[in-house]
Amino acid sequence: MAAAGAGKKPLFEYDDHYVMLNDIGRNEFYRRALARAVPGCGEECTVLDVGAGSGLLSMMAANLGARHVVAIEANPNLASLAERTVVVNQPANFPSSNVTIFAELSSAVSPARLPGGRPADILVTETFGTMLLGEGAANFVPDARDRLLKPGGQVIPVGGCQYVTLVEIPGFIATLSPRSWGGLNLTGFEVLQDSIYWKATMGASRMPFKRLTERICVLELDLWKDTRDSIPLNRTFRVPAAQAGTVHAALFDWDVWADDSRSDIMSNAPGARNFAGDVAWGWLLQVQEEAGEDWRYGPFPKRLVVAEGELVDVAVEFIARGISMHVRSRRAASPGHEPPGPMPQSVGSPARMRGVERADMIEANEFYLPAAGDEERHTFYGAALDAAVERHGGEGSKPTLLDCSSGAGVPALSAAKRHGMQSLVLTRRKEFANVLRTVAKDNGVQDLVESYSADVRDMLELLLPRGERADIVVVEPPGTPLHGLSPFAVLPYINKHLLKEGGIVVPGHACFEIGLVESDNLASMFAVPGGRWAEMDMTVWNEEAVKQGVLGRLVPYTKWFGLQSTMGFKWLATPQCVHEVDLGAYGKAGLPNETVAVHRFHVSAEGRGHALVGKWVVWDTAKKARMLGPDSSYLGRALTWPHYVQALSAPGAAPGVVQPLAVAKGDVLDLEVTTLQAGAKRTAAAGPEFSLRFLSDEPDHGEL
C-alpha cells in the first residue's frame, strides 16, 4: 500500500459492478419486470440487454424462459467476465436458452446479427447513472430500440423521471463555507465555491436535511418513444416552499418505472436503496446561491432564505442531452404561479469563476474548501505551532514559517495573527494562492503572509521569508488525496534545502494504524457474498476480485468510514500502530529497503473479519500530546482523509468464495507487516508500502 491518497477507482476498471450485484432492490426490480414480460413473449422470445455489464439481467431473462438473449456490452473485459459467468450458469439455470455476448457498442450491431435475423421482442437496459441520463441512455437506447426491437416490442424500464429538490443541509454546506476560527475570518474562501458545474455524490449518507420544496420532475423520459432530441436545452419551474429555511443545495434523484402502470418503481432517492445500491448510484447535491431576476449570480455567494409558501423559481439547464444538469434558484420574479420564461442561454457562469481553471475549481470543492472548514484540524495545527514557537525560543521569538500543507493556508494565517510570524504558503493551484492573498488582507496580515503557486521542490531559499531557510515547516498529514503534498514526497527536499538545522516540522510524528473490521456493507464493495445472487452462480466475479489483488493490497476509501455514512462496521481488533514515522527526521538519512515486524492483535469481540482497515494518524510532537486522524463528526474530514482496506478470506474457502475470518473474543492474531521503502517499493507513489498477512500456529488455519 502506498502512502498516496484515495483514487476515484479504488480496485480496478469495473469494480463498481460488485455493489450493483449486491444491490438487492435493483436486481429484484428487474427480476419482477422480466417475470411479467417474458412468459407472454412467445416460444422464440428474444431479449436484448443493452449495456449488459455483468450479464445478470441477461441470465435472469434466460432463466425466466427467454429462448434467445443477446447481451451487448461495449467494455471487452467486462463482456469477457459476463461470458464466463453465463457459461458457468447455463447448465443449471437456463439449459435450453442461448445467451450471446456482443463485446461492442449497440450502434455497431445490425438487426441481421440477432437470432433468426429478426428484431428482439424485449429490450432491457440498466444504463442509468447517478443522474438518470448520466450514462448517456438517451443517446444509444433510442437507436437500439428503433433498429433492434420489433414494432410494439417492450422496453424495460419503460420510462422515468429526473427530480430536483431544493434542500437545507447544514452539514454539507459547512464543507464548502468556512466561517471563522481562532479570530480569523475565513469567509473569503467561499469565492471558490462552484455552484454551477461541480456536484457532490452523497449516497449512503445519514446526514440530516430538510426538503424546502417537493420533488420537481424536471425531465420525464419515455424510453419507448423519446430520442436524444427530446431533451430540451433548459426548463423553468415555479414552486412554493414547503417549509421555511435556507436553500443550501439542489438534490438530484430519479425514479424509473417498469411498465406503463408505474406501479413498480426503482429509485435512487435518499433512503430508497440498501448500502450497496447507494454506493452504486448515490444521489447528487449541487450548491445553490440566490440568483437575481436575470438569473445571474453576484460577486460573492449569497444563500436564498425562503418562508413557508413563498414562491421560488427554479431553472434547469440540460447539458449534453441530459448527461448532466445545472440548477439555479431565485425568488419568484413576478406574481402568480405561472412558470417564468426560459432562462437565456447567455447567462453563463458567475463572473468570479470566469478565467479560473476548471481543475482549480474541482480541487477547491473536493478538498481545499473542506480542509479550510475543518476547525478541529485548525485547532490541532494551531496548538502544534504554539508548541513549535515555544521550542524555538518562546513567545518573544519571531521564527519564520513555510506552510506546505493543504489546510488553505490557515496555519500560516494563524501563525501571523497569533505570533507575528512571517509566513510563506505554497499551493499547487494558482487560484488558491490568489484567494489566500485576499483572505490574508481580510485578516490584516497581508504584510506577513505571502502565497505562491509552486511545487515546494522547485522553491529556492532566497524566496523564503527573510531570504533564508525557514524555522518551522508545516506539512500535510500522510495519506490525503493531494498526492503532490504528501510529506513523504516533499520532506526530503525541505530538510535538505529549505529548513534550518534544528528546525521544526509540524506535525512531528505520524503512524499507520491497522485494525480488524467486521462489515457486510464493506464486503459488498469487493465481493459477492457466498458467490451467489439467488440461484445465479457469481463465483467468477469473486475469482476476478482475488485476481485483481483485493486480498493482497490496501485500497483507499474515503467517506464510507465517516460518522455520516450508513455503512455498518465493528472493530473486532482495535487499530494499533504498525509503522511510526518521525516526520522531522524523514529524508535526512537513508531508509531501509524492507523491514518485517510481527504485531500481536487481541480480538475484543466475536465476529467475522471481512477486512484489515488502516489509517494514518499524526501527533503534534514526539511527546504525542495531541493527535489528529480521519475520524471526525465533520463531514469534510471523511471526504478528504481516507481509510485503507485489505479484504480477507478465510483459509480453505471454496474457490470463488470470499469468506470472512471467524474470530472469538480473546483470540490472539499475529499480523506480519512488511514495510517496503526506497528501492524495494513496487509503485512510484511517495512513502512506505505495506504487505500484510496473518500468521497462525494452527495447521488448519494456515496463512492469510
C-alpha atoms as one frame of an Amber mdcrd trajectory, in Angstrom:
protein
   0.000   0.000   0.000   1.465   3.332  -0.982   1.132   6.388   1.187  -0.660
   8.285  -1.552  -4.294   9.167  -1.171  -7.631   7.945  -2.405  -8.365   7.367
  -6.070 -11.589   7.503  -7.976 -11.374   3.836  -8.962 -10.001   2.071  -5.884
  -9.965  -1.520  -7.155  -9.978  -1.870 -10.918 -11.790  -0.697 -14.003 -15.123
  -2.402 -13.384 -15.094  -2.665  -9.585 -18.382  -0.754  -9.297 -20.229  -3.837
 -10.557 -19.797  -5.515  -7.156 -22.095  -3.025  -5.471 -24.506  -3.356  -8.405
 -24.551  -7.140  -7.985 -25.234  -6.624  -4.266 -27.978  -4.049  -4.846 -30.882
  -6.295  -3.887 -33.593  -3.767  -4.759 -32.183  -3.178  -8.248 -31.914  -6.869
  -9.017 -35.383  -7.694  -7.727 -36.916  -4.790  -9.679 -35.569  -6.204 -12.939
 -36.475  -9.763 -11.965 -40.099  -8.726 -11.361 -40.276  -6.736 -14.590 -38.841
  -9.583 -16.671 -41.100 -12.104 -14.930 -44.124 -10.117 -16.123 -42.841  -9.702
 -19.664 -41.017 -12.889 -20.678 -43.713 -15.560 -20.114 -46.070 -13.876 -22.607
 -43.347 -13.216 -25.129 -43.704 -16.426 -27.124 -41.757 -19.632 -27.672 -38.940
 -17.969 -29.647 -38.750 -14.926 -27.402 -35.627 -12.815 -27.902 -34.463 -10.401
 -25.213 -31.930  -7.682 -25.970 -29.872  -6.493 -22.961 -28.214  -3.150 -23.789
 -25.301  -2.279 -21.526 -25.284  -5.793 -20.073 -22.412  -5.302 -17.634 -22.137
  -8.440 -15.503 -24.759 -10.259 -17.590 -27.044 -10.749 -14.596 -30.142  -9.321
 -16.293 -29.482 -11.468 -19.370 -29.281 -14.577 -17.210 -32.494 -13.590 -15.428
 -34.286 -13.357 -18.777 -32.952 -16.743 -19.866 -33.867 -18.301 -16.534 -37.408
 -16.950 -16.892 -37.837 -18.662 -20.273 -36.452 -16.415 -22.991 -35.190 -18.706
 -25.765 -32.638 -16.190 -27.047 -30.827 -13.431 -25.171 -28.388 -11.021 -26.778
 -26.236  -9.169 -24.254 -24.439  -6.094 -25.606 -21.529  -4.752 -23.532 -19.018
  -2.326 -25.033 -16.269  -2.946 -22.455 -14.428  -6.033 -23.745 -13.021  -7.026
 -20.349 -16.445  -6.749 -18.768 -18.012  -8.664 -21.666 -15.466 -11.444 -21.137
 -16.408 -11.679 -17.451 -20.099 -11.778 -18.385 -19.443 -14.547 -20.906 -17.578
 -16.630 -18.329 -20.435 -16.109 -15.869 -23.000 -17.231 -18.474 -21.021 -20.404
 -19.203 -20.963 -21.311 -15.508 -24.709 -20.748 -15.089 -26.197 -22.149 -18.276
 -26.283 -25.891 -17.382 -28.225 -25.384 -14.145 -30.190 -22.191 -14.714 -31.123
 -21.933 -18.417 -30.059 -25.100 -20.283 -32.483 -24.569 -23.185 -31.698 -20.893
 -23.703 -28.980 -19.335 -25.779 -27.200 -16.260 -24.368 -24.881 -14.451 -26.788
 -22.471 -11.706 -25.732 -21.566  -8.925 -28.172 -18.478  -7.006 -26.978 -19.198
  -3.795 -28.854 -21.404  -0.729 -28.938 -25.078  -1.383 -29.624 -24.863   1.049
 -32.555 -22.466  -1.385 -34.252 -24.899  -4.328 -34.047 -27.074  -4.862 -37.128
 -30.542  -6.497 -36.989 -29.244  -9.310 -39.214 -26.952 -10.479 -36.394 -29.825
 -11.057 -33.987 -31.182 -14.627 -33.606 -33.057 -15.609 -36.753 -32.182 -12.249
 -38.261 -35.294 -10.778 -36.667 -35.707  -7.901 -34.156 -35.897  -8.601 -30.436
 -39.206  -8.853 -28.580 -37.988  -7.180 -25.367 -35.279  -4.585 -24.751 -33.979
  -4.360 -21.183 -31.401  -1.852 -20.050 -29.812  -0.647 -16.853 -27.763   2.225
 -18.176 -28.641   4.889 -15.626 -26.108   6.911 -13.714 -26.366   8.997 -10.574
 -28.139  11.351 -12.949 -30.883   9.493 -14.765 -29.218  10.070 -18.138 -25.692
  10.242 -16.733 -24.543   7.219 -18.729 -25.951   8.552 -21.984 -29.053   6.357
 -22.226 -30.825   8.995 -24.308 -28.124   8.634 -26.960 -27.973   4.866 -27.501
 -31.199   3.328 -26.151 -33.400   5.040 -28.795 -31.073   3.805 -31.529 -31.218
   0.219 -30.242 -34.994   0.485 -29.786 -35.628   1.786 -33.307 -33.317  -0.648
 -35.108 -33.157  -3.793 -32.987 -36.608  -4.033 -31.312 -39.721  -5.139 -33.159
 -42.642  -2.710 -33.560 -44.757  -2.962 -30.427 -41.914  -4.613 -28.505 -41.471
  -3.962 -24.817 -38.838  -1.728 -23.206 -37.808  -2.336 -19.571 -37.987   0.039
 -17.853 -40.432   1.957 -19.990 -39.680   5.400 -18.552 -38.682   7.506 -15.627
 -38.235  10.964 -14.239 -35.293  13.057 -13.091 -36.206  15.008  -9.974 -34.757
  18.108  -8.324 -35.497  19.156  -4.742 -34.217  22.298  -3.022 -32.856  21.332
   0.394 -31.362  22.782   3.534 -28.395  20.608   4.550 -26.095  22.379   7.039
 -23.580  19.542   7.379 -22.884  19.591   3.659 -22.672  23.336   3.158 -20.255
  23.566   6.104 -17.691  21.709   3.989 -17.820  24.485   1.375 -18.382  27.591
   3.515 -15.548  28.174   6.007 -16.638  30.705   8.604 -14.215  31.790  11.331
 -11.675  30.119  13.579  -9.213  31.386  16.161 -10.030  35.015  15.443  -9.557
  34.516  11.703 -12.256  35.414   9.176 -12.220  32.608   6.591 -15.371  33.531
   4.670 -13.317  34.876   1.773 -12.604  31.310   0.693 -16.253  30.980  -0.369
 -15.453  32.594  -3.720 -14.011  29.194  -4.662 -17.438  27.576  -4.455 -18.568
  26.106  -7.741 -22.335  26.499  -7.709 -22.735  25.559 -11.386 -20.668  22.631
 -12.616 -19.416  20.702  -9.577 -21.701  18.232  -7.809 -21.149  16.069  -4.754
 -22.161  12.404  -4.734 -23.811  11.802  -1.380 -25.084   8.222  -1.377 -25.077
   6.069   1.756 -25.314   9.170   3.934 -27.177   9.617   7.202 -26.677  13.384
   7.128 -29.961  15.116   8.029 -31.511  17.512   5.554 -34.771  19.397   5.172
 -36.772  19.412   1.930 -37.725  23.009   1.217 -39.704  22.070  -1.912 -41.464
  18.985  -3.153 -39.612  16.815  -5.648 -39.833  18.571  -9.020 -39.968  16.300
 -12.072 -37.697  18.364 -14.291 -37.385  15.773 -17.069 -39.736  12.880 -17.787
 -38.346  10.227 -20.090 -40.344   7.805 -22.227 -37.904   5.137 -23.405 -40.488
   3.831 -25.856 -40.675   6.998 -27.945 -38.202   9.676 -26.827 -34.965  10.409
 -28.655 -31.925  12.488 -27.811 -33.690  15.419 -29.491 -36.485  15.150 -26.911
 -34.175  16.630 -24.276 -34.701  20.418 -24.024 -31.920  22.965 -23.550 -33.475
  24.280 -20.346 -36.732  24.428 -18.433 -38.078  26.666 -15.683 -40.470  25.931
 -12.838 -42.250  27.914 -10.147 -42.862  26.064  -6.892 -43.949  27.018  -3.366
 -41.552  26.498  -0.478 -42.856  23.551   1.561 -41.304  24.998   4.723 -39.089
  27.842   5.820 -35.328  27.516   5.583 -32.112  28.315   3.760 -31.576  26.780
   0.322 -28.139  25.178   0.504 -28.318  22.755  -2.401 -30.331  21.161  -5.176
 -30.734  17.428  -4.631 -30.873  15.275  -7.773 -32.512  11.842  -7.715 -34.700
   9.815 -10.058 -37.375   7.144 -10.406 -37.854   4.668 -13.230 -40.977   2.571
 -13.705 -41.049  -0.945 -15.074 -44.134  -0.502 -17.273 -46.913   1.920 -18.097
 -48.787   1.166 -14.866 -45.995   2.954 -12.939 -46.770   0.688 -10.012 -43.313
  -0.903  -9.840 -40.694   1.784  -9.318 -36.948   1.762  -8.819 -35.466   4.926
  -7.304 -32.111   6.274  -6.209 -33.731   8.763  -3.830 -32.188   9.029  -0.353
 -33.248   6.011   1.702 -34.560   4.062  -1.300 -31.601   1.674  -1.689 -29.560
  -0.634   0.501 -25.956   0.337   1.221 -24.614  -1.321  -1.929 -27.215   0.400
  -4.091 -26.440   3.764  -2.520 -22.754   3.298  -3.272 -23.530   2.194  -6.834
 -25.763   5.174  -7.624 -25.974   7.592  -4.763 -27.618  10.956  -5.245 -26.177
  14.337  -6.122 -26.031  17.749  -4.495 -25.349  20.986  -6.349 -24.558  24.027
  -4.226 -27.122  26.806  -4.551 -26.811  30.539  -4.235 -29.530  33.097  -4.793
 -29.794  34.189  -8.421 -31.036  37.621  -9.402 -34.034  38.408 -11.589 -31.806
  37.915 -14.635 -30.690  34.506 -13.277 -27.164  35.815 -12.748 -25.127  35.406
  -9.570 -23.454  38.168  -7.600 -19.734  38.580  -6.903 -19.978  36.506  -3.714
 -22.221  33.510  -2.887 -25.433  34.503  -1.137 -27.902  31.919   0.145 -31.602
  32.044  -0.679 -33.705  32.155   2.519 -37.370  31.283   1.997 -40.526  31.435
   4.064 -43.128  28.684   4.004 -45.377  29.134   0.976 -43.074  31.626  -0.713
 -42.809  31.075  -4.467 -39.425  30.059  -5.834 -38.290  29.966  -9.467 -36.082
  27.039 -10.489 -34.183  26.924 -13.792 -32.690  23.674 -15.079 -30.091  23.628
 -17.836 -29.596  20.262 -19.584 -26.006  19.564 -20.603 -25.010  17.090 -23.339
 -28.594  15.856 -23.793 -29.217  15.404 -20.088 -25.991  13.641 -19.144 -25.585
  16.471 -16.645 -27.775  19.310 -15.395 -27.267  22.683 -13.743 -29.867  24.226
 -11.452 -30.363  27.836 -10.371 -32.941  29.171  -7.917 -34.302  32.618  -7.112
 -37.311  34.287  -5.531 -40.281  34.412  -7.880 -39.583  37.355 -10.152 -43.278
  38.085 -10.761 -46.614  37.415  -9.064 -48.695  34.345  -9.797 -47.973  30.645
 -10.166 -47.221  30.573 -13.891 -43.647  29.365 -14.574 -41.266  32.054 -15.816
 -39.966  32.046 -19.360 -36.839  30.119 -20.373 -33.534  31.132 -18.855 -31.451
  32.950 -21.504 -28.537  30.919 -22.833 -26.305  33.958 -22.371 -26.448  33.845
 -18.563 -23.267  31.775 -18.265 -21.185  31.125 -15.180 -20.586  33.592 -12.322
 -18.010  36.283 -13.076 -15.808  35.035 -10.220 -15.398  31.669 -11.990 -14.539
  33.010 -15.434 -10.909  32.617 -16.354 -10.305  30.185 -13.492  -9.005  26.770
 -14.483 -11.595  24.029 -14.048  -9.049  21.851 -12.261  -8.633  24.576  -9.625
 -12.384  24.755  -9.008 -12.789  20.984  -8.836  -9.957  20.565  -6.349 -11.208
  23.534  -4.335 -14.632  21.967  -3.839 -13.427  18.398  -3.344 -10.538  19.114
  -0.987  -9.417  22.689  -0.374 -12.701  24.093   0.974 -13.461  21.010   3.143
  -9.967  21.374   4.635 -10.485  25.116   5.135 -13.661  24.416   7.115 -12.109
  21.755   9.356 -11.965  23.551  12.712 -10.635  20.518  14.589  -7.770  20.302
  12.118  -7.027  24.013  12.562  -7.034  23.615  16.355  -4.557  20.742  16.108
  -2.207  22.669  13.829  -2.615  25.843  15.884  -1.643  24.088  19.104   1.259
  22.322  17.377   2.507  25.673  16.060   2.239  27.200  19.534   4.400  24.358
  20.848   6.865  24.836  17.985   7.181  28.573  18.705   7.797  27.776  22.362
  10.509  25.290  21.427  12.086  27.793  19.079  12.622  30.384  21.737   9.463
  31.459  23.455   6.732  33.990  22.855   9.104  36.831  22.025  10.827  34.983
  19.214   9.920  35.614  15.601  10.559  32.370  13.684   9.654  32.114  10.022
   7.172  29.610   8.633   6.869  27.643   5.393   3.365  26.193   5.024   3.266
  23.269   2.569   0.045  21.769   3.888  -3.300  21.865   2.115  -5.084  23.475
   5.037  -5.968  26.542   2.930  -3.053  28.453   4.466  -4.810  28.596   7.831
  -1.646  27.509   9.726   0.235  30.425   8.160  -2.606  32.877   8.807  -2.777
  31.711  12.416   0.983  31.987  12.887   0.926  35.549  11.538  -2.083  36.575
  13.621  -1.025  34.945  16.892   2.743  35.231  16.768   3.519  37.893  14.180
   5.451  35.342  12.133   6.441  35.912   8.538   4.976  33.026   6.565   5.006
  31.674   3.048   2.254  29.352   1.780   2.891  27.090  -1.190  -0.033  25.619
  -3.095  -0.216  23.712  -6.361  -3.104  25.853  -7.660  -2.862  29.436  -8.888
  -6.387  30.388  -7.833  -5.803  29.139  -4.275  -2.800  31.448  -3.968  -4.828
  34.396  -5.290  -7.715  33.831  -2.892  -5.379  33.306   0.071  -3.833  36.729
  -0.516  -7.317  38.239  -0.272  -8.104  36.317   2.923  -4.788  37.451   4.424
  -5.798  41.044   3.677  -9.227  40.446   5.234  -7.404  39.483   8.432  -4.854
  42.304   8.385  -1.831  40.052   7.918  -1.112  40.703   4.234   2.337  42.052
   5.124   3.212  38.828   6.946   1.678  36.128   4.709   2.677  35.550   1.110
   1.365  32.761  -1.114   2.823  31.230  -4.263   1.517  28.683  -6.699   4.551
  26.403  -6.880   5.898  22.965  -6.096   7.959  23.151  -2.924  10.610  21.057
  -4.654  11.178  23.961  -7.065  11.490  26.526  -4.280  14.762  28.390  -3.597
  15.968  29.539  -0.196  16.207  33.175  -1.268  12.435  33.232  -1.961  11.593
  32.254   1.614  10.773  34.843   4.315  13.893  36.962   5.058  15.636  35.173
   2.196  16.763  32.350   4.469  15.718  28.859   5.439  12.537  28.524   7.495
  12.481  27.831  11.221   9.208  25.888  11.073   7.672  23.894   8.208   4.046
  22.766   8.132   3.266  19.668   6.056   0.171  17.693   5.124  -0.727  14.516
   7.043   0.184  11.341   5.149  -2.467   9.694   3.043  -4.610  12.626   1.975
  -5.658  12.771  -1.690  -3.415  15.654  -2.778  -0.572  13.419  -3.901   1.852
  16.253  -4.567   1.586  17.487  -0.981   2.414  14.150   0.650   5.007  14.777
   3.383   6.921  11.769   2.096   7.255  13.466  -1.295   8.361  16.896  -0.081
  10.243  16.397   3.215  13.491  15.063   1.717  13.853  18.276  -0.304  12.643
  20.507   2.529  15.083  19.070   5.054  17.959  19.379   2.614  17.280  22.843
   1.165  14.564  24.819   2.979  14.552  24.044   6.737  17.200  25.331   9.129
  19.368  22.918  11.051  17.364  22.149  14.168  14.195  23.450  12.503  10.796
  22.037  13.400   8.339  20.061  11.256   4.623  20.243  12.120   3.137  17.733
  12.693   6.120  15.971  14.196   5.128  12.322  14.036   2.853  10.023  12.035
   1.739   6.462  12.442  -0.035   3.946  10.247  -2.580   2.022  12.318  -4.240
  -1.279  11.419  -7.335  -2.959  12.883  -9.681  -5.853  12.083 -13.204  -4.970
  10.944 -16.498  -6.811  10.545 -18.748  -5.223   7.909 -21.114  -6.895   5.469
 -21.597  -3.486   3.864 -17.886  -3.072   3.251 -17.620  -6.604   1.848 -20.346
  -5.771  -0.693 -17.902  -3.386  -2.373 -15.358  -6.059  -3.268 -17.138  -9.447
  -3.362 -20.436 -11.252  -3.908 -21.253 -12.857  -0.532 -21.269 -16.627  -0.824
 -20.544 -16.263  -4.538 -24.241 -16.259  -5.447 -27.138 -13.978  -6.184 -30.339
 -16.005  -5.709 -29.825 -19.083  -7.927 -27.132 -17.438 -10.042 -23.537 -18.532
  -9.563 -21.373 -15.401  -9.448 -18.133 -17.022  -8.301 -16.436 -15.791 -11.467
 -16.656 -12.294 -10.022 -15.072 -13.282  -6.720 -12.316 -15.067  -8.600 -11.755
 -11.857 -10.556 -11.609  -9.808  -7.340  -8.920 -12.126  -5.991  -7.077 -11.986
  -9.309  -7.143  -8.184  -9.146  -5.500  -8.292  -5.730  -8.216  -7.359  -3.223
  -6.751  -9.897  -0.770  -3.210  -8.685  -1.261  -3.196  -4.895  -1.116  -4.588
  -1.973   0.826  -7.049   0.169  -1.119  -8.015   3.747  -0.137 -11.661   4.527
   0.638 -12.894   7.994   1.537 -16.320   8.778   3.022 -17.620   5.322   3.957
 -15.993   5.124   7.423 -17.187   8.591   8.417 -19.804   9.111  11.100 -22.200
  10.417   8.434 -22.048   7.171   6.436 -24.689   4.446   6.655 -22.008   1.761
   6.374 -22.283  -0.501   9.398 -18.997  -1.820  10.766 -17.494  -3.078  14.005
 -13.892  -3.170  15.148 -13.063  -6.745  16.164  -9.493  -5.744  16.979  -8.928
  -2.047  17.586  -6.362  -0.242  15.436  -2.775  -0.223  16.630   0.341   1.421
  15.264   2.344  -0.806  12.918   4.648   1.817  11.375   5.762   5.068  13.012
   7.482   7.947  11.218   9.447  10.833  12.711   8.459  13.488  10.176  11.097
  15.865  11.498  13.828  13.404  10.533  12.260  11.974   7.382  14.543  12.245
   4.372  17.653  13.207   6.362  19.059   9.685   6.257  18.638   6.678   4.025
  15.681   4.360   4.544  15.853   0.561   4.802  14.518  -1.173   1.717  12.461
  -3.657   3.681  11.565  -4.276   7.298   9.448  -7.103   8.712   7.688  -6.949
  12.067   5.040  -9.085  13.741   2.320  -7.304  15.705   0.032  -9.113  18.112
  -3.669  -8.281  17.900  -6.101  -9.148  20.681  -9.643  -9.741  19.440 -12.081
  -7.730  21.565 -15.373  -9.013  20.119 -16.686 -12.150  18.465 -17.444 -11.765
  14.804 -16.426 -12.235  11.184 -13.391 -10.347   9.972 -14.110  -9.032   6.490
 -11.090  -6.774   6.173  -7.996  -5.247   7.676  -8.522  -1.482   7.833  -5.696
   1.019   8.134  -5.457   4.749   8.687  -2.771   7.384   9.093  -2.782   9.483
  12.262  -0.444  12.323  13.210   0.811  13.759  16.502   1.958  17.279  17.214
   5.369  16.412  18.700   7.396  13.449  19.921   5.565  13.771  23.250   2.324
  12.955  21.410   0.189  15.365  23.380  -2.302  15.868  20.547  -3.449  13.535
  17.791  -5.340  14.068  14.531  -6.770  11.343  12.319  -9.529  10.601   9.810
 -12.280  10.061  12.387 -14.420  13.135  12.994 -18.017  14.305  13.207 -17.138
  16.807  10.468 -18.102  15.533   7.008 -15.170  17.254   5.347 -12.689  15.014
   7.174 -14.313  11.842   5.874 -14.248  13.268   2.342 -10.548  14.144   2.414
  -8.789  11.646   4.702  -9.093   8.009   3.605  -9.076   4.687   5.371  -7.305
   1.782   3.674  -8.924  -1.612   3.204  -7.472  -5.046   2.507 -10.105  -7.742
   2.103  -9.768 -11.026   3.978 -10.812 -14.542   3.083 -10.584 -17.455   5.489
  -8.153 -20.251   4.631  -9.853 -23.207   2.988 -12.692 -21.165   1.478 -14.138
 -22.705  -1.672 -12.875 -21.294  -4.983 -14.838 -18.225  -5.925 -15.964 -17.577
  -2.350 -14.519 -14.681  -0.354 -15.310 -15.925   3.142 -14.748 -13.737   6.220
 -12.447 -14.868   9.011 -14.358 -16.112  12.073 -12.854 -14.915  15.367 -13.850
 -15.149  19.023 -13.351 -12.661  21.831  -9.960 -13.252  23.399  -8.354 -14.692
  20.273  -4.819 -13.563  19.571  -3.772 -12.930  15.971  -0.227 -12.286  14.813
  -0.025  -9.879  11.896   3.166  -9.822   9.887   3.758  -6.348   8.431   6.348
  -5.968   5.702   7.229  -2.322   5.060   8.769  -1.531   1.689  10.665   1.705
   1.152  13.310   3.188  -1.126  14.395   0.729  -3.824  12.112  -2.101  -2.661
   8.852  -0.278  -3.441   6.545  -1.612  -6.138   4.930   1.716  -7.067   6.142
   5.240  -7.741   3.963   6.815  -5.030   5.816   8.592  -2.231   6.112   6.957
   1.175   6.057   3.438   2.545   4.139   0.494   1.135   2.811  -2.309   3.317
   2.294  -6.013   2.796   0.103  -7.681   5.430  -0.627 -11.279   6.390  -1.879
 -13.062   9.463   0.228 -15.895  10.865  -1.082 -18.873  12.819   0.487 -21.776
  14.631  -2.554 -23.904  13.933  -2.071 -26.033  10.791  -5.712 -25.812   9.768
  -5.604 -22.028   9.805  -2.597 -21.546   7.534  -1.846 -18.019   6.337  -3.995
 -15.149   5.189
